[in-house]
Amino acid sequence: MSGAQIVGDPFDNIILGGGAGRRHRPVAMRMGGDGVDAQVPRHQSPAPPVAAGTTNQRRQKQRAGAPRKSAARLPHPDRPGTARTMSAASTRTGLLQGIGAYTLWGALPLYLHLLSGVPPLQVIAHRVLWSLVLLAVIVVATRRLRPLLAVARGRTLLMLAGSATLIAINWFVYIWAVDNAHLVEASLGYFINPLVNVALGTLLLHERLGRVQAIAIGLAACGVLIFALNGGGAIWISLALALSFAFYGFLRKICAIDSLGGLTVETALIAPVALAILIVAGRNGTSAFGSGTGMDLLLVLAGPVTAAPLLLFAAAARTLRYTTIGLLQFIAPTLQFLEAVLLYHEPVRPAQLATFALIWAGCGLYAWSSVAAAAAQRRTSSPPAR
């Protein structure tokens, strides 16, 4: 997951205010009387040091242009500190976008339950086609069609075909799970997903795996093994969702195309299959579209319901650290698990509880190690105090 480098830790930056869009004037540095580097615009010459004398003489020289000692501590829009403030503002926006994306994904079962009478393949087809309509409008409105066509070819197009296949499999398994009262297993799959991402990064991208992260992955593996050995007949749902989304993210990470363009090409590639599904359903008389105004509106809504969290996630990934994204990733499966137990009263067996306990322990270790690593990096990159 690539993105712009952020100054400081996002959880520190969200408390910083500040405007954006201001231009920075070049500044020269001089040492203030209290040991703080005061910043003076280049168009203004630094004032000479104040000579010893009476208080009135010092005041007169201060009025003549010598900055006060405390001036360096005052915020000013034209000082380099504004860059950190602008970074803080973009990080705060990215954090809200990430929370919004995972909250929408967590609430997705509420929408899918309204479509419980629609076959899963038709739901996927409507998600693809109406998403493509929405994305096409955005691409045309932002005048990005020509650059998109220039990039989507060769190896990039082949990788997008693979990622489109993976996300279609992920959508089908998830919709089938919700439609057949397996939301607990679905949420388990997305709890496993962050740990599968770490494993893929280690095996395929040769990223270094810390000891705590290795323990976290081991706990998750033990949980899955316990569930499988104790009659976890639907464990395939959890594994299919976790692996398909992890490999989807891996392909999108190494694919040389931006988020909007990649999502548009993916939906365009599987749109013919989606259209064929709806045509066959219409000829067989099993099409859900056209059965009523309410159902038709819900199916059309599948477009923004699908595209909105994906676009929010892509925007957040450009400004947030991978550590922060990894922590936000647990919002969706937590909401899904609570919905399964509290709203839809799905049974939770002892084997599932043991599995979730080990998965949650692994996720907790993963989150703790990520926060600790980010804090250590922040301490080593911070300038020494004067």
Short mmCIF file of the C-alpha atoms (twelve columns), coordinates in Angstrom:
data_MODEL
# 
_entry.id   MODEL 
# 
loop_
_atom_site.group_PDB 
_atom_site.id 
_atom_site.type_symbol 
_atom_site.label_atom_id 
_atom_site.label_alt_id 
_atom_site.label_comp_id 
_atom_site.label_asym_id 
_atom_site.label_seq_id 
_atom_site.Cartn_x 
_atom_site.Cartn_y 
_atom_site.Cartn_z 
_atom_site.pdbx_PDB_model_num 
ATOM 1   C CA . MET A 1   0.000   0.000   0.000   1 
ATOM 2   C CA . SER A 2   1.632   3.115   -1.150  1 
ATOM 3   C CA . GLY A 3   0.979   6.651   -0.099  1 
ATOM 4   C CA . ALA A 4   2.518   9.980   0.651   1 
ATOM 5   C CA . GLN A 5   4.935   10.155  3.545   1 
ATOM 6   C CA . ILE A 6   3.390   11.722  6.616   1 
ATOM 7   C CA . VAL A 7   5.305   13.841  9.075   1 
ATOM 8   C CA . GLY A 8   4.860   12.472  12.568  1 
ATOM 9   C CA . ASP A 9   2.468   9.836   13.801  1 
ATOM 10  C CA . PRO A 10  -1.171  10.096  12.627  1 
ATOM 11  C CA . PHE A 11  -2.547  9.727   16.137  1 
ATOM 12  C CA . ASP A 12  -0.483  12.738  17.186  1 
ATOM 13  C CA . ASN A 13  -1.306  14.704  14.072  1 
ATOM 14  C CA . ILE A 14  -5.076  14.508  14.419  1 
ATOM 15  C CA . ILE A 15  -5.002  16.900  17.377  1 
ATOM 16  C CA . LEU A 16  -3.147  19.552  15.409  1 
ATOM 17  C CA . GLY A 17  -5.203  22.207  13.697  1 
ATOM 18  C CA . GLY A 18  -4.242  24.332  10.743  1 
ATOM 19  C CA . GLY A 19  -5.110  25.557  7.321   1 
ATOM 20  C CA . ALA A 20  -3.955  24.279  3.992   1 
ATOM 21  C CA . GLY A 21  -3.111  25.835  0.710   1 
ATOM 22  C CA . ARG A 22  -0.869  28.607  2.020   1 
ATOM 23  C CA . ARG A 23  2.398   29.251  0.260   1 
ATOM 24  C CA . HIS A 24  5.624   29.165  2.256   1 
ATOM 25  C CA . ARG A 25  8.091   32.000  2.043   1 
ATOM 26  C CA . PRO A 26  11.757  31.068  2.214   1 
ATOM 27  C CA . VAL A 27  13.153  31.750  5.619   1 
ATOM 28  C CA . ALA A 28  16.559  32.262  7.149   1 
ATOM 29  C CA . MET A 29  17.451  30.967  10.562  1 
ATOM 30  C CA . ARG A 30  19.184  32.739  13.391  1 
ATOM 31  C CA . MET A 31  19.723  31.855  17.002  1 
ATOM 32  C CA . GLY A 32  17.424  33.670  19.401  1 
ATOM 33  C CA . GLY A 33  18.452  34.879  22.781  1 
ATOM 34  C CA . ASP A 34  16.907  31.888  24.566  1 
ATOM 35  C CA . GLY A 35  18.508  29.259  22.369  1 
ATOM 36  C CA . VAL A 36  15.482  28.855  20.056  1 
ATOM 37  C CA . ASP A 37  15.960  29.196  16.316  1 
ATOM 38  C CA . ALA A 38  13.939  32.237  15.329  1 
ATOM 39  C CA . GLN A 39  12.679  32.355  11.728  1 
ATOM 40  C CA . VAL A 40  13.054  35.580  9.749   1 
ATOM 41  C CA . PRO A 41  11.739  36.057  6.195   1 
ATOM 42  C CA . ARG A 42  14.519  36.583  3.659   1 
ATOM 43  C CA . HIS A 43  13.118  39.902  2.545   1 
ATOM 44  C CA . GLN A 44  13.728  41.152  6.074   1 
ATOM 45  C CA . SER A 45  17.316  41.344  7.331   1 
ATOM 46  C CA . PRO A 46  18.013  39.912  10.744  1 
ATOM 47  C CA . ALA A 47  18.297  42.640  13.348  1 
ATOM 48  C CA . PRO A 48  21.703  43.162  14.912  1 
ATOM 49  C CA . PRO A 49  22.216  41.831  18.410  1 
ATOM 50  C CA . VAL A 50  20.932  44.131  21.137  1 
ATOM 51  C CA . ALA A 51  23.761  45.933  22.870  1 
ATOM 52  C CA . ALA A 52  23.898  46.291  26.598  1 
ATOM 53  C CA . GLY A 53  22.133  49.433  27.755  1 
ATOM 54  C CA . THR A 54  19.096  50.758  29.384  1 
ATOM 55  C CA . THR A 55  15.664  49.223  29.104  1 
ATOM 56  C CA . ASN A 56  14.479  52.113  26.931  1 
ATOM 57  C CA . GLN A 57  17.317  51.510  24.456  1 
ATOM 58  C CA . ARG A 58  16.411  47.863  24.190  1 
ATOM 59  C CA . ARG A 59  12.745  48.706  23.665  1 
ATOM 60  C CA . GLN A 60  13.629  51.210  20.933  1 
ATOM 61  C CA . LYS A 61  15.671  48.615  19.101  1 
ATOM 62  C CA . GLN A 62  12.883  46.099  19.407  1 
ATOM 63  C CA . ARG A 63  10.486  48.604  17.829  1 
ATOM 64  C CA . ALA A 64  13.037  49.142  15.046  1 
ATOM 65  C CA . GLY A 65  12.624  45.529  13.906  1 
ATOM 66  C CA . ALA A 66  14.381  43.162  16.299  1 
ATOM 67  C CA . PRO A 67  12.062  40.220  16.985  1 
ATOM 68  C CA . ARG A 68  11.302  39.291  20.558  1 
ATOM 69  C CA . LYS A 69  12.642  36.112  22.064  1 
ATOM 70  C CA . SER A 70  9.234   34.495  22.184  1 
ATOM 71  C CA . ALA A 71  8.409   35.215  18.535  1 
ATOM 72  C CA . ALA A 72  9.733   31.831  17.431  1 
ATOM 73  C CA . ARG A 73  7.157   30.136  19.611  1 
ATOM 74  C CA . LEU A 74  4.195   31.898  18.044  1 
ATOM 75  C CA . PRO A 75  2.410   30.143  15.166  1 
ATOM 76  C CA . HIS A 76  2.630   31.901  11.833  1 
ATOM 77  C CA . PRO A 77  1.187   30.769  8.511   1 
ATOM 78  C CA . ASP A 78  4.394   31.530  6.616   1 
ATOM 79  C CA . ARG A 79  6.707   29.495  8.824   1 
ATOM 80  C CA . PRO A 80  7.841   25.937  8.017   1 
ATOM 81  C CA . GLY A 81  5.791   24.642  10.932  1 
ATOM 82  C CA . THR A 82  2.779   25.136  8.683   1 
ATOM 83  C CA . ALA A 83  3.939   22.143  6.613   1 
ATOM 84  C CA . ARG A 84  3.419   19.941  9.655   1 
ATOM 85  C CA . THR A 85  0.014   21.557  10.210  1 
ATOM 86  C CA . MET A 86  -0.985  20.930  6.595   1 
ATOM 87  C CA . SER A 87  0.216   17.331  6.977   1 
ATOM 88  C CA . ALA A 88  -1.846  17.047  10.149  1 
ATOM 89  C CA . ALA A 89  -4.937  18.313  8.330   1 
ATOM 90  C CA . SER A 90  -4.523  15.778  5.508   1 
ATOM 91  C CA . THR A 91  -3.894  13.005  8.034   1 
ATOM 92  C CA . ARG A 92  -7.027  13.946  9.954   1 
ATOM 93  C CA . THR A 93  -9.004  13.828  6.704   1 
ATOM 94  C CA . GLY A 94  -7.469  10.475  5.799   1 
ATOM 95  C CA . LEU A 95  -8.325  9.085   9.222   1 
ATOM 96  C CA . LEU A 96  -11.964 10.111  8.800   1 
ATOM 97  C CA . GLN A 97  -12.011 8.579   5.315   1 
ATOM 98  C CA . GLY A 98  -10.570 5.312   6.609   1 
ATOM 99  C CA . ILE A 99  -13.053 5.133   9.477   1 
ATOM 100 C CA . GLY A 100 -15.862 5.885   7.045   1 
ATOM 101 C CA . ALA A 101 -14.766 3.145   4.634   1 
ATOM 102 C CA . TYR A 102 -14.537 0.406   7.263   1 
ATOM 103 C CA . THR A 103 -17.749 1.524   8.968   1 
ATOM 104 C CA . LEU A 104 -19.596 1.261   5.648   1 
ATOM 105 C CA . TRP A 105 -18.147 -2.206  5.088   1 
ATOM 106 C CA . GLY A 106 -19.166 -3.176  8.604   1 
ATOM 107 C CA . ALA A 107 -22.734 -2.003  7.966   1 
ATOM 108 C CA . LEU A 108 -22.942 -3.757  4.582   1 
ATOM 109 C CA . PRO A 109 -24.868 -6.790  5.993   1 
ATOM 110 C CA . LEU A 110 -27.719 -4.438  6.935   1 
ATOM 111 C CA . TYR A 111 -28.081 -3.537  3.263   1 
ATOM 112 C CA . LEU A 112 -27.623 -7.102  2.003   1 
ATOM 113 C CA . HIS A 113 -30.341 -8.399  4.313   1 
ATOM 114 C CA . LEU A 114 -32.767 -6.101  2.488   1 
ATOM 115 C CA . LEU A 115 -31.857 -8.064  -0.657  1 
ATOM 116 C CA . SER A 116 -32.258 -11.495 0.965   1 
ATOM 117 C CA . GLY A 117 -34.734 -12.598 -1.704  1 
ATOM 118 C CA . VAL A 118 -32.357 -11.773 -4.574  1 
ATOM 119 C CA . PRO A 119 -29.970 -14.522 -5.791  1 
ATOM 120 C CA . PRO A 120 -26.332 -13.728 -4.916  1 
ATOM 121 C CA . LEU A 121 -25.214 -13.734 -8.561  1 
ATOM 122 C CA . GLN A 122 -27.781 -11.077 -9.422  1 
ATOM 123 C CA . VAL A 123 -26.689 -8.956  -6.445  1 
ATOM 124 C CA . ILE A 124 -23.091 -9.129  -7.666  1 
ATOM 125 C CA . ALA A 125 -24.157 -8.270  -11.203 1 
ATOM 126 C CA . HIS A 126 -26.012 -5.165  -10.037 1 
ATOM 127 C CA . ARG A 127 -23.087 -4.137  -7.820  1 
ATOM 128 C CA . VAL A 128 -20.764 -4.345  -10.816 1 
ATOM 129 C CA . LEU A 129 -22.959 -2.592  -13.372 1 
ATOM 130 C CA . TRP A 130 -24.191 0.273   -11.191 1 
ATOM 131 C CA . SER A 131 -20.683 0.782   -9.803  1 
ATOM 132 C CA . LEU A 132 -19.379 1.020   -13.359 1 
ATOM 133 C CA . VAL A 133 -21.977 3.670   -14.183 1 
ATOM 134 C CA . LEU A 134 -20.964 5.737   -11.158 1 
ATOM 135 C CA . LEU A 135 -17.228 5.333   -11.776 1 
ATOM 136 C CA . ALA A 136 -17.595 6.184   -15.472 1 
ATOM 137 C CA . VAL A 137 -19.326 9.450   -14.560 1 
ATOM 138 C CA . ILE A 138 -16.491 10.310  -12.150 1 
ATOM 139 C CA . VAL A 139 -13.782 9.465   -14.709 1 
ATOM 140 C CA . VAL A 140 -15.426 11.512  -17.467 1 
ATOM 141 C CA . ALA A 141 -16.172 14.439  -15.146 1 
ATOM 142 C CA . THR A 142 -12.539 14.578  -14.005 1 
ATOM 143 C CA . ARG A 143 -11.237 14.176  -17.590 1 
ATOM 144 C CA . ARG A 144 -9.216  11.079  -16.790 1 
ATOM 145 C CA . LEU A 145 -10.517 8.768   -19.503 1 
ATOM 146 C CA . ARG A 146 -7.620  9.227   -21.935 1 
ATOM 147 C CA . PRO A 147 -4.844  8.740   -19.317 1 
ATOM 148 C CA . LEU A 148 -6.736  5.714   -18.023 1 
ATOM 149 C CA . LEU A 149 -6.866  4.083   -21.446 1 
ATOM 150 C CA . ALA A 150 -3.160  4.773   -21.926 1 
ATOM 151 C CA . VAL A 151 -2.203  3.032   -18.665 1 
ATOM 152 C CA . ALA A 152 -4.608  0.055   -18.706 1 
ATOM 153 C CA . ARG A 153 -2.719  -2.232  -21.058 1 
ATOM 154 C CA . GLY A 154 -0.180  -5.046  -21.073 1 
ATOM 155 C CA . ARG A 155 0.966   -6.312  -17.680 1 
ATOM 156 C CA . THR A 156 -1.192  -3.779  -15.818 1 
ATOM 157 C CA . LEU A 157 -4.333  -4.953  -17.592 1 
ATOM 158 C CA . LEU A 158 -3.472  -8.590  -16.873 1 
ATOM 159 C CA . MET A 159 -3.002  -7.869  -13.180 1 
ATOM 160 C CA . LEU A 160 -6.278  -5.953  -13.044 1 
ATOM 161 C CA . ALA A 161 -8.034  -8.933  -14.628 1 
ATOM 162 C CA . GLY A 162 -6.681  -11.084 -11.805 1 
ATOM 163 C CA . SER A 163 -7.695  -8.603  -9.111  1 
ATOM 164 C CA . ALA A 164 -11.160 -8.273  -10.674 1 
ATOM 165 C CA . THR A 165 -11.591 -12.053 -10.507 1 
ATOM 166 C CA . LEU A 166 -10.515 -12.103 -6.853  1 
ATOM 167 C CA . ILE A 167 -12.861 -9.300  -5.773  1 
ATOM 168 C CA . ALA A 168 -15.750 -10.962 -7.636  1 
ATOM 169 C CA . ILE A 169 -15.060 -14.219 -5.753  1 
ATOM 170 C CA . ASN A 170 -14.877 -12.273 -2.503  1 
ATOM 171 C CA . TRP A 171 -18.199 -10.548 -3.168  1 
ATOM 172 C CA . PHE A 172 -19.946 -13.798 -4.097  1 
ATOM 173 C CA . VAL A 173 -18.743 -15.697 -1.006  1 
ATOM 174 C CA . TYR A 174 -19.627 -12.799 1.287   1 
ATOM 175 C CA . ILE A 175 -23.119 -12.300 -0.153  1 
ATOM 176 C CA . TRP A 176 -23.767 -16.051 -0.032  1 
ATOM 177 C CA . ALA A 177 -22.600 -16.158 3.604   1 
ATOM 178 C CA . VAL A 178 -24.889 -13.305 4.644   1 
ATOM 179 C CA . ASP A 179 -27.804 -14.785 2.710   1 
ATOM 180 C CA . ASN A 180 -27.318 -18.202 4.380   1 
ATOM 181 C CA . ALA A 181 -26.823 -17.055 7.998   1 
ATOM 182 C CA . HIS A 182 -23.028 -17.433 8.104   1 
ATOM 183 C CA . LEU A 183 -22.163 -13.870 9.070   1 
ATOM 184 C CA . VAL A 184 -20.081 -15.080 12.027  1 
ATOM 185 C CA . GLU A 185 -17.794 -17.026 9.688   1 
ATOM 186 C CA . ALA A 186 -17.662 -14.033 7.334   1 
ATOM 187 C CA . SER A 187 -16.563 -11.701 10.132  1 
ATOM 188 C CA . LEU A 188 -13.956 -14.264 11.179  1 
ATOM 189 C CA . GLY A 189 -12.526 -14.140 7.663   1 
ATOM 190 C CA . TYR A 190 -12.008 -10.392 7.840   1 
ATOM 191 C CA . PHE A 191 -10.444 -10.689 11.291  1 
ATOM 192 C CA . ILE A 192 -7.914  -13.090 9.773   1 
ATOM 193 C CA . ASN A 193 -7.309  -10.847 6.755   1 
ATOM 194 C CA . PRO A 194 -4.844  -8.353  8.358   1 
ATOM 195 C CA . LEU A 195 -2.706  -11.212 9.613   1 
ATOM 196 C CA . VAL A 196 -2.793  -12.873 6.181   1 
ATOM 197 C CA . ASN A 197 -1.599  -9.544  4.744   1 
ATOM 198 C CA . VAL A 198 1.394   -9.635  7.085   1 
ATOM 199 C CA . ALA A 199 2.156   -13.224 6.049   1 
ATOM 200 C CA . LEU A 200 1.939   -12.329 2.345   1 
ATOM 201 C CA . GLY A 201 4.211   -9.350  2.870   1 
ATOM 202 C CA . THR A 202 6.771   -11.652 4.456   1 
ATOM 203 C CA . LEU A 203 6.544   -14.463 1.907   1 
ATOM 204 C CA . LEU A 204 6.039   -12.538 -1.339  1 
ATOM 205 C CA . LEU A 205 7.444   -9.063  -0.676  1 
ATOM 206 C CA . HIS A 206 10.245  -10.282 1.630   1 
ATOM 207 C CA . GLU A 207 9.238   -7.861  4.357   1 
ATOM 208 C CA . ARG A 208 10.793  -8.450  7.731   1 
ATOM 209 C CA . LEU A 209 8.512   -10.120 10.280  1 
ATOM 210 C CA . GLY A 210 8.932   -9.153  13.912  1 
ATOM 211 C CA . ARG A 211 8.783   -11.687 16.718  1 
ATOM 212 C CA . VAL A 212 5.510   -10.308 18.093  1 
ATOM 213 C CA . GLN A 213 3.938   -10.343 14.638  1 
ATOM 214 C CA . ALA A 214 5.038   -13.956 14.172  1 
ATOM 215 C CA . ILE A 215 3.364   -14.876 17.460  1 
ATOM 216 C CA . ALA A 216 0.196   -13.048 16.341  1 
ATOM 217 C CA . ILE A 217 0.068   -15.022 13.091  1 
ATOM 218 C CA . GLY A 218 0.716   -18.247 15.028  1 
ATOM 219 C CA . LEU A 219 -2.218  -17.555 17.363  1 
ATOM 220 C CA . ALA A 220 -4.502  -16.908 14.398  1 
ATOM 221 C CA . ALA A 221 -3.363  -20.128 12.736  1 
ATOM 222 C CA . CYS A 222 -4.065  -22.066 15.933  1 
ATOM 223 C CA . GLY A 223 -7.538  -20.563 16.094  1 
ATOM 224 C CA . VAL A 224 -8.322  -21.573 12.516  1 
ATOM 225 C CA . LEU A 225 -6.961  -25.072 13.172  1 
ATOM 226 C CA . ILE A 226 -9.141  -25.499 16.284  1 
ATOM 227 C CA . PHE A 227 -12.202 -24.383 14.363  1 
ATOM 228 C CA . ALA A 228 -11.448 -26.785 11.501  1 
ATOM 229 C CA . LEU A 229 -10.823 -29.777 13.803  1 
ATOM 230 C CA . ASN A 230 -14.023 -29.189 15.785  1 
ATOM 231 C CA . GLY A 231 -16.505 -29.469 12.965  1 
ATOM 232 C CA . GLY A 232 -16.032 -26.012 11.512  1 
ATOM 233 C CA . GLY A 233 -17.786 -26.965 8.296   1 
ATOM 234 C CA . ALA A 234 -18.059 -23.343 7.182   1 
ATOM 235 C CA . ILE A 235 -14.397 -22.511 7.812   1 
ATOM 236 C CA . TRP A 236 -14.017 -22.386 4.036   1 
ATOM 237 C CA . ILE A 237 -16.013 -19.133 4.103   1 
ATOM 238 C CA . SER A 238 -13.534 -17.483 6.450   1 
ATOM 239 C CA . LEU A 239 -10.503 -18.725 4.517   1 
ATOM 240 C CA . ALA A 240 -11.975 -17.825 1.122   1 
ATOM 241 C CA . LEU A 241 -12.788 -14.281 2.218   1 
ATOM 242 C CA . ALA A 242 -9.438  -13.726 3.936   1 
ATOM 243 C CA . LEU A 243 -7.301  -15.154 1.124   1 
ATOM 244 C CA . SER A 244 -9.232  -13.590 -1.775  1 
ATOM 245 C CA . PHE A 245 -9.156  -10.101 -0.261  1 
ATOM 246 C CA . ALA A 246 -5.510  -10.437 0.808   1 
ATOM 247 C CA . PHE A 247 -4.370  -11.455 -2.687  1 
ATOM 248 C CA . TYR A 248 -6.606  -8.742  -4.154  1 
ATOM 249 C CA . GLY A 249 -4.832  -6.162  -2.018  1 
ATOM 250 C CA . PHE A 250 -1.457  -7.645  -2.982  1 
ATOM 251 C CA . LEU A 251 -2.170  -7.309  -6.710  1 
ATOM 252 C CA . ARG A 252 -3.466  -3.759  -6.295  1 
ATOM 253 C CA . LYS A 253 -0.353  -2.881  -4.281  1 
ATOM 254 C CA . ILE A 254 2.050   -3.884  -7.057  1 
ATOM 255 C CA . CYS A 255 -0.154  -2.736  -9.954  1 
ATOM 256 C CA . ALA A 256 1.004   0.514   -11.564 1 
ATOM 257 C CA . ILE A 257 -2.327  2.357   -11.636 1 
ATOM 258 C CA . ASP A 258 -4.157  4.718   -9.314  1 
ATOM 259 C CA . SER A 259 -7.112  3.669   -7.176  1 
ATOM 260 C CA . LEU A 260 -9.930  5.224   -9.222  1 
ATOM 261 C CA . GLY A 261 -8.537  3.995   -12.520 1 
ATOM 262 C CA . GLY A 262 -7.896  0.510   -11.173 1 
ATOM 263 C CA . LEU A 263 -11.395 0.142   -9.752  1 
ATOM 264 C CA . THR A 264 -12.928 1.438   -12.990 1 
ATOM 265 C CA . VAL A 265 -10.988 -1.050  -15.126 1 
ATOM 266 C CA . GLU A 266 -11.796 -3.925  -12.759 1 
ATOM 267 C CA . THR A 267 -15.539 -3.294  -12.923 1 
ATOM 268 C CA . ALA A 268 -15.364 -2.806  -16.709 1 
ATOM 269 C CA . LEU A 269 -13.626 -6.173  -17.115 1 
ATOM 270 C CA . ILE A 270 -16.291 -8.135  -15.247 1 
ATOM 271 C CA . ALA A 271 -19.208 -6.017  -16.498 1 
ATOM 272 C CA . PRO A 272 -19.882 -8.283  -19.538 1 
ATOM 273 C CA . VAL A 273 -20.261 -11.303 -17.254 1 
ATOM 274 C CA . ALA A 274 -22.556 -9.290  -14.956 1 
ATOM 275 C CA . LEU A 275 -24.659 -8.155  -17.900 1 
ATOM 276 C CA . ALA A 276 -24.948 -11.734 -19.168 1 
ATOM 277 C CA . ILE A 277 -26.161 -12.892 -15.738 1 
ATOM 278 C CA . LEU A 278 -28.932 -10.297 -15.715 1 
ATOM 279 C CA . ILE A 279 -29.945 -11.054 -19.321 1 
ATOM 280 C CA . VAL A 280 -30.246 -14.779 -18.569 1 
ATOM 281 C CA . ALA A 281 -32.234 -14.022 -15.400 1 
ATOM 282 C CA . GLY A 282 -34.575 -11.772 -17.366 1 
ATOM 283 C CA . ARG A 283 -35.207 -14.431 -19.999 1 
ATOM 284 C CA . ASN A 284 -35.832 -17.069 -17.331 1 
ATOM 285 C CA . GLY A 285 -38.278 -14.829 -15.508 1 
ATOM 286 C CA . THR A 286 -36.184 -14.856 -12.318 1 
ATOM 287 C CA . SER A 287 -34.883 -11.284 -12.501 1 
ATOM 288 C CA . ALA A 288 -35.393 -9.305  -9.303  1 
ATOM 289 C CA . PHE A 289 -35.123 -5.994  -11.147 1 
ATOM 290 C CA . GLY A 290 -38.548 -4.798  -12.215 1 
ATOM 291 C CA . SER A 291 -40.394 -6.583  -9.426  1 
ATOM 292 C CA . GLY A 292 -41.173 -3.327  -7.632  1 
ATOM 293 C CA . THR A 293 -40.031 0.251   -7.227  1 
ATOM 294 C CA . GLY A 294 -38.552 -0.361  -3.780  1 
ATOM 295 C CA . MET A 295 -36.487 -3.344  -4.904  1 
ATOM 296 C CA . ASP A 296 -35.355 -1.536  -8.039  1 
ATOM 297 C CA . LEU A 297 -34.082 1.405   -5.967  1 
ATOM 298 C CA . LEU A 298 -32.236 -0.943  -3.620  1 
ATOM 299 C CA . LEU A 299 -30.520 -2.634  -6.566  1 
ATOM 300 C CA . VAL A 300 -29.541 0.695   -8.124  1 
ATOM 301 C CA . LEU A 301 -28.171 1.702   -4.721  1 
ATOM 302 C CA . ALA A 302 -25.736 -1.220  -5.011  1 
ATOM 303 C CA . GLY A 303 -23.517 1.045   -7.114  1 
ATOM 304 C CA . PRO A 304 -22.704 3.718   -4.523  1 
ATOM 305 C CA . VAL A 305 -22.849 1.156   -1.700  1 
ATOM 306 C CA . THR A 306 -20.052 -0.741  -3.472  1 
ATOM 307 C CA . ALA A 307 -17.971 2.142   -4.810  1 
ATOM 308 C CA . ALA A 308 -18.133 4.596   -1.890  1 
ATOM 309 C CA . PRO A 309 -16.159 2.563   0.688   1 
ATOM 310 C CA . LEU A 310 -13.623 1.480   -1.941  1 
ATOM 311 C CA . LEU A 311 -12.981 5.095   -2.972  1 
ATOM 312 C CA . LEU A 312 -12.818 6.249   0.659   1 
ATOM 313 C CA . PHE A 313 -10.361 3.474   1.423   1 
ATOM 314 C CA . ALA A 314 -8.179  4.344   -1.562  1 
ATOM 315 C CA . ALA A 315 -8.107  8.021   -0.551  1 
ATOM 316 C CA . ALA A 316 -7.250  7.138   3.048   1 
ATOM 317 C CA . ALA A 317 -4.451  4.811   1.955   1 
ATOM 318 C CA . ARG A 318 -2.688  7.714   0.226   1 
ATOM 319 C CA . THR A 319 -2.337  9.749   3.441   1 
ATOM 320 C CA . LEU A 320 -2.313  7.273   6.343   1 
ATOM 321 C CA . ARG A 321 0.474   5.034   7.527   1 
ATOM 322 C CA . TYR A 322 0.127   1.292   6.919   1 
ATOM 323 C CA . THR A 323 0.076   0.888   10.710  1 
ATOM 324 C CA . THR A 324 -3.036  3.045   10.996  1 
ATOM 325 C CA . ILE A 325 -4.776  1.241   8.129   1 
ATOM 326 C CA . GLY A 326 -4.032  -2.075  9.833   1 
ATOM 327 C CA . LEU A 327 -5.683  -0.898  13.040  1 
ATOM 328 C CA . LEU A 328 -8.733  0.528   11.265  1 
ATOM 329 C CA . GLN A 329 -9.166  -2.793  9.461   1 
ATOM 330 C CA . PHE A 330 -10.666 -4.378  12.582  1 
ATOM 331 C CA . ILE A 331 -13.672 -2.001  12.580  1 
ATOM 332 C CA . ALA A 332 -15.609 -3.871  9.882   1 
ATOM 333 C CA . PRO A 333 -15.422 -7.449  11.232  1 
ATOM 334 C CA . THR A 334 -16.188 -6.222  14.751  1 
ATOM 335 C CA . LEU A 335 -19.385 -4.570  13.520  1 
ATOM 336 C CA . GLN A 336 -20.265 -7.657  11.475  1 
ATOM 337 C CA . PHE A 337 -19.797 -9.977  14.448  1 
ATOM 338 C CA . LEU A 338 -21.978 -7.774  16.666  1 
ATOM 339 C CA . GLU A 339 -24.684 -7.656  13.999  1 
ATOM 340 C CA . ALA A 340 -24.605 -11.440 13.620  1 
ATOM 341 C CA . VAL A 341 -25.002 -12.076 17.343  1 
ATOM 342 C CA . LEU A 342 -27.175 -9.156  18.479  1 
ATOM 343 C CA . LEU A 343 -29.390 -8.456  15.459  1 
ATOM 344 C CA . TYR A 344 -29.655 -11.743 13.589  1 
ATOM 345 C CA . HIS A 345 -29.146 -14.087 16.592  1 
ATOM 346 C CA . GLU A 346 -26.761 -16.425 14.813  1 
ATOM 347 C CA . PRO A 347 -25.492 -19.167 17.158  1 
ATOM 348 C CA . VAL A 348 -21.903 -19.014 18.371  1 
ATOM 349 C CA . ARG A 349 -20.479 -22.426 19.228  1 
ATOM 350 C CA . PRO A 350 -17.677 -23.068 21.767  1 
ATOM 351 C CA . ALA A 351 -15.223 -23.854 18.951  1 
ATOM 352 C CA . GLN A 352 -16.050 -20.510 17.363  1 
ATOM 353 C CA . LEU A 353 -15.566 -18.719 20.679  1 
ATOM 354 C CA . ALA A 354 -12.153 -20.353 21.113  1 
ATOM 355 C CA . THR A 355 -11.254 -19.403 17.569  1 
ATOM 356 C CA . PHE A 356 -12.339 -15.806 18.058  1 
ATOM 357 C CA . ALA A 357 -10.429 -15.621 21.357  1 
ATOM 358 C CA . LEU A 358 -7.202  -16.673 19.642  1 
ATOM 359 C CA . ILE A 359 -7.860  -14.401 16.651  1 
ATOM 360 C CA . TRP A 360 -8.580  -11.417 18.917  1 
ATOM 361 C CA . ALA A 361 -5.419  -12.162 20.923  1 
ATOM 362 C CA . GLY A 362 -3.428  -12.238 17.701  1 
ATOM 363 C CA . CYS A 363 -5.042  -9.000  16.512  1 
ATOM 364 C CA . GLY A 364 -4.301  -7.349  19.851  1 
ATOM 365 C CA . LEU A 365 -0.633  -8.352  19.655  1 
ATOM 366 C CA . TYR A 366 -0.484  -7.140  16.066  1 
ATOM 367 C CA . ALA A 367 -2.014  -3.782  16.987  1 
ATOM 368 C CA . TRP A 368 0.282   -3.371  19.984  1 
ATOM 369 C CA . SER A 369 3.406   -4.174  17.968  1 
ATOM 370 C CA . SER A 370 2.345   -1.753  15.214  1 
ATOM 371 C CA . VAL A 371 1.748   1.113   17.639  1 
ATOM 372 C CA . ALA A 372 5.011   0.389   19.448  1 
ATOM 373 C CA . ALA A 373 6.946   0.331   16.165  1 
ATOM 374 C CA . ALA A 374 5.376   3.617   15.042  1 
ATOM 375 C CA . ALA A 375 6.213   5.245   18.384  1 
ATOM 376 C CA . ALA A 376 9.824   4.026   18.179  1 
ATOM 377 C CA . GLN A 377 10.149  5.342   14.640  1 
ATOM 378 C CA . ARG A 378 8.728   8.696   15.718  1 
ATOM 379 C CA . ARG A 379 11.258  8.959   18.559  1 
ATOM 380 C CA . THR A 380 14.216  8.168   16.303  1 
ATOM 381 C CA . SER A 381 13.089  10.567  13.558  1 
ATOM 382 C CA . SER A 382 12.273  13.485  15.867  1 
ATOM 383 C CA . PRO A 383 14.932  16.241  15.972  1 
ATOM 384 C CA . PRO A 384 16.823  16.553  19.245  1 
ATOM 385 C CA . ALA A 385 15.468  19.094  21.694  1 
ATOM 386 C CA . ARG A 386 17.489  22.291  22.014  1 
# 
